[in-house]
Amino acid sequence: MKHFTLPALKKSKFIQQDMGANWDQRFKDTFIWNESTFQGRRYVCHPDSTQTVDQLTYSKQATRTGFGFRKYFDESFSGNLRNDYGGNIPIIRYAEVLLSYLEAELEAGNGITQELLDQTINLVRGRESVNLPPITETNPNVLREILRRERRIELAFEGTRLWDIFRWEIGNEVLNGDFWGAPFPDSERYPTTSIKLDPQSRWYVTTKNFRPGIDDQWPIPESETNINPNLAE
């Protein structure tokens, strides 16, 4: 069973003080975490902290995951970030067009070539702000998982993930079980402040129980079932 988590620990690479180290640059561009700085201000969410900046406990629950949101925020903005910020959120980006085109070719059963990969997913991964190695996998079954992961990372918080899950019919795999947030392995209070404990000391967020055939369907409006009660059966 595949459980959704914010990035799990990699013992050989994980650095608690800098959770963005050794990760995809897009992780750094999407989140802030304990001891991160944003506009020169330090973000604090450690369970042991006595500060009230963003303390992660169930009594001061400013964040349920231990992560803050960086994506879409322009750190050069000089006005009142809380009340006046007016950053633009794109409806669709060229990266989504490229990844969707590759998916369409893949699911249509068309041959996958290195040229196609270079024209789509590798343009997304290879741009200067990301700078990741190119994908060379042309086996459709293997590439499918690579592409789906790429969409999840590249399009994080852009309103596509739920619809991807529905389209791929994987809700029962990825929306079931416990969901975990940031890790705090050095915390003394973690065992007493997090409702559930994780071997990697990730903060417990919630538990989901996806129901296939129910949670992936649009409800029939009551106004329509009033006209034809058979629709409710």
N, C-alpha and C positions, 0 to 999 in steps of 0.2 A: 504494500500500500504506500502511495506517495503522499506525504504530508507536506503542506506548504509551510516553510519557515523562512524568516529572514535569514541571511546566510549562516549556515551552520559552521562550527569551528573547524578549522583545518590545523591540526596540532603542529604541523611543521612550519606553518606560515602565520598563524594567528598571533596578532599583537593586540592585547586588550586596550592599551593606551591609544592605539591608532588602528581602529577596525577597518579602515580603508586601505591599509598597507597590503600590498601583494594581491589586491583584488582588481577586478575590472574597473577602469577609471569611471565608468558610468555609475558605479556604486557611490563613489565620492560625490559625483555630481547630483545624485538623487537624495542622499540622506545626510543628516548630521547625527552624531552620537556623543556619548559622554566624553567631555573634554574637547570636543570640536569647537571651533570658533566660527561665528557668523557675524559679519560686519564688525569684527573686532571684539565681539562679546562671547564669553565662554559659555558653552552649553553644559549644564550639569543635570544629570538624571540618575546618578549612582544611588543605590538604595541606602548606603551608609552616610550619604551627604546630609549635613544639617542645614544646607542652604535651601532656599525656597525658590530657586530659579526654575527648576522643572523636576522636582524630586519624584522619583519613581517609587511610589508606595500606593497601597490601595486606599489611603486616606488623602493623599495629595496626588491625584491621578491626572496630572497634566498630559502625560503620555502613557499609553497602555503598553507600548512596545520597547521603550527606551530609545527609540529613534525619532528624530525630528525630520522635517521636510525641507529640502533645499531646492529641489527642482522647480523651475519657473521663477525663482526669486533672483533678482538682479542685486548683487551685493554692493553695487555702486550707487544704488538708489539712496538719495540723501533726505527724503521726506519722512513722514511718519509711516513707518512700515506697517503698523497695526491698522491705521485708519485710511491712509491715502494711497497705498500701493495699488497700481493699476496695470500690472504685468499682463501681457497677452498670452492666452492659452491657445495653441493651434488646434484647429479642427482635424486636420490631417497633415502629416509631414511626408516628405519625399521618401524618408526611410521606411515608412509604413507601405508606401506604394511598391518599393523594391522588394520588401519581404513578402508582401501579398502576392506579387507577381511570381516569385519563386515558389510559393506555396501552391498557387494555381497550376503551375507547370508540373510540380511534383504530384499533386493529387489527381491531375488529369492523366497521369501515367506516361507523360512525355519524357524523353531521355534527358538526363541531367548531365551537363557537360561542365568542364572547368570554366569555359567561356561564360556560361550562364551564371555560375557562381560568382565569377568576377564582376559581372554586370549587375548583380543584385546584392546578396548578403555580404560580399567582400567589399563593396562600396560603402556599406554601413559600418563594417568593422574596421576598415582601413583608413577612414578619415582621420585627420590630424588629432582631433580631440579624443579619439578612442584608441587608435593605433594598436589594434590586435592582429595576431597572425591570420592569414587568409584560411578559409575553409577549403579543403580539397576533397572532402568526402562526397562521392557520387552515388553510393548505395542508398536507394530511396528510404529504406527502413531505418538506417542509421541517421541519414540527413534529416528525416522528419523530426527526430528528437532534438537535433542541433538547432534546427530552424525554430521550433517552438520555444526553446530556451532563449534564443536570440530575440524573439518577439517579446517575451516576458521581460527581459532586461532593457532592451532598447525603448520599448513603449510603456515602461512603468508609469503608472498614474496618468495615462493618457486616455483612459476610458475604453480600452480594447480588451483587457484581460478576461473579464467575465464573458464577453461574447466569443472570445477564442475558446474558452472552456466549454461553452455550450456547443459551438460549432464542431469541436473535436470530440464532444461527448465523453469528457474525462472528469466531470464533476465528482463522480463517485470515487475517483482516485485522489484528486487533489483538494477536495473540499470536505474531507472527513478526518476526524481525529483532532488532536491537540495542535494548536498553533503557538509558536514560540517567537519571542522577540530577541532583544540584545542579551549577550552573555555577561555575567558579572562573577567570574570565578574567584575573585579576591574579596567578595563581600562577606562580611560577618553577619549581616542582617538578612541576606537573601533567603535562607531557609525559613525565616519567621515572617517575611513580608510577601513572598510569592506564594500563591495558593497551591500550586503544584511544583514539584521539584524535577529538574532535568539533570542528567549526568553531566551535561556541559554547562550547567548553571545559566541557561538561557531563561529569560523572564517569561513566565506563563501569561498568555494573552487571552485565549478563549478556546473553546472546543466546538467544532462544527459537525453537523450530521446531515450531509447532503442527501436529498431524496430524489433519485432519478424518476422522471415522469411527473414530478410535482414542482420541484424547485427550478427546473429548466423549462417550464411551460408558462405562457402568459395566462393569467386568470381570466375567466369569462366574466364580463361585467354583470353585476346583479341586475341592471336594467334589462339585459338580454335574457337572463334566466327567468325574470318575471314574465316576460312575453312568452317564452317557451321553456317551461320547467324541465323538459327532457334534456336540455343542454347541461343541466347540473348532474346528470346521472353518469 
